[in-house]
Amino acid sequence: MGFKTSLLLYGTAWKGDKTAHLTETAILSGFTCVDTANYPTAYDEQRTGDGIAAALASGTKRSDLFIQSKFTPVWAHAKDKIPFNPHQSIEGQIVESVQQSLEHLQVDYLDSLLLHVPFEDDNDNLIAWRVLETFVPHRIRSLGVSNFSLSQLRELYACARIKPTIVQNRFYKETRYDFDVREFCAEHGITYQAYWMLRHNPEIMASSVLSTVAVKLSVEKELAFYILILGLGGTQVLNGTTDQGRMVQDLKTVGEVFGNEARLRELQPDIDEFRRLLAKLST
Ligand SMILES: NC(=O)c1ccc[n+]([C@@H]2O[C@H](COP(=O)([O-])OP(=O)(O)OC[C@H]3O[C@@H](n4cnc5c(N)ncnc54)[C@H](OP(=O)(O)O)[C@@H]3O)[C@@H](O)[C@H]2O)c1
């Protein structure tokens, strides 16, 4: 992970007209990474840009931020919310969408751009990737994918000239916690960004290892879950809290645990127990 990335990214989805305020609050509370998408169904990228601009106006440096957005293929958009002209080539769609992201976010480069979901035809993933590669490094510093299976990731990775450095996926039982994807990421130096976990993992939320860690750290179980995912290594966590107290507490605890080797060593048995729990729930 680069110098300006941190273990937590602020997730801006589903925040509507509070997006700008919450994005600004998150950055001023200490988040350096912001995740958005040119996908109006779930994100307000323009308001994310307004929040970033407000934080920059308060003294945050652009070079201290990691700003990540996404290109979403036509099929995944709500029909009445496609932000670019869908009646053009994939190349044209991507060029228009990336330009819009830069304008919405009021920046002249993105730190990361993800292919939000695979195309309906996997062959189009590589066509899209070739276009995305043309933006690197001047307009986009690094590329990644989201909602990709291992076989889709493997195929793209093999053909990519500029390799993906980020995979952003749902961390839950249905994908067996992405054991195979995370293994591939570890082998290839790819950062695995987890989302979806807090509201879609009832067994883990009810597990004793989560309670143990929550008690040890005197934090909510949700934050204990983040800590355990980060403890797996090679991971980042998408955190979309709307509560400033949680923003501050989450950043503080993650900093204290992962900035202190002794503290992390103390948690190692719990992290090992968490790995065993994931394996058990996956069978
Ligand atoms: N690539 C994709 O397809 C995709 C899809 C969905 C989401 N995402 C990204 O992932 C981000 C996160 O989305 P998500 O669906 O995983 O969930 P989320 O938006 O982070 O929701 C977390 C929920 O848990 C609650 N919570 C309780 N304790 C918390 C704590 N200590 N810290 C943080 N939240 C706590 C929050 O409530 P409060 O607000 O009351 O704190 C919130 O309701 C999105 O904003 C987006 O950037 C990506």
The ligand as an ORCA input file, in Angstrom:
! r2SCAN-3c Opt
* xyz 0 1
  N     -17.944     -1.899     -5.137
  C     -19.223     -2.012     -4.866
  O     -20.008     -2.570     -5.632
  C     -19.749     -1.446     -3.569
  C     -21.054     -1.752     -3.154
  C     -21.503     -1.245     -1.928
  C     -20.661     -0.443     -1.164
  N     -19.409     -0.141     -1.621
  C     -18.533      0.780     -0.850
  O     -18.420      0.301      0.477
  C     -18.809      1.331      1.391
  C     -19.337      0.702      2.646
  O     -20.580      0.093      2.382
  P     -21.123     -1.149      3.223
  O     -22.331     -1.610      2.494
  O     -20.020     -2.110      3.480
  O     -21.561     -0.603      4.629
  P     -21.540      0.807      5.345
  O     -22.179      1.816      4.463
  O     -20.168      1.042      5.838
  O     -22.542      0.572      6.540
  C     -22.085      0.230      7.788
  C     -23.234      0.287      8.738
  O     -22.768     -0.173      9.974
  C     -23.045      0.782     10.972
  N     -21.935      0.767     11.958
  C     -22.066      0.351     13.231
  N     -20.903      0.467     13.876
  C     -19.999      0.945     13.005
  C     -18.625      1.289     13.107
  N     -17.932      1.157     14.236
  N     -18.008      1.762     12.007
  C     -18.686      1.893     10.858
  N     -19.993      1.615     10.692
  C     -20.651      1.136     11.783
  C     -23.194      2.105     10.268
  O     -24.145      2.898     10.939
  P     -23.894      4.474     11.247
  O     -23.930      5.186      9.953
  O     -25.042      4.801     12.132
  O     -22.557      4.552     11.937
  C     -23.739      1.677      8.915
  O     -25.139      1.616      8.967
  C     -19.782      2.186      0.567
  O     -19.958      3.485      1.050
  C     -19.097      2.189     -0.778
  O     -18.050      3.127     -0.804
  C     -18.944     -0.643     -2.792
*
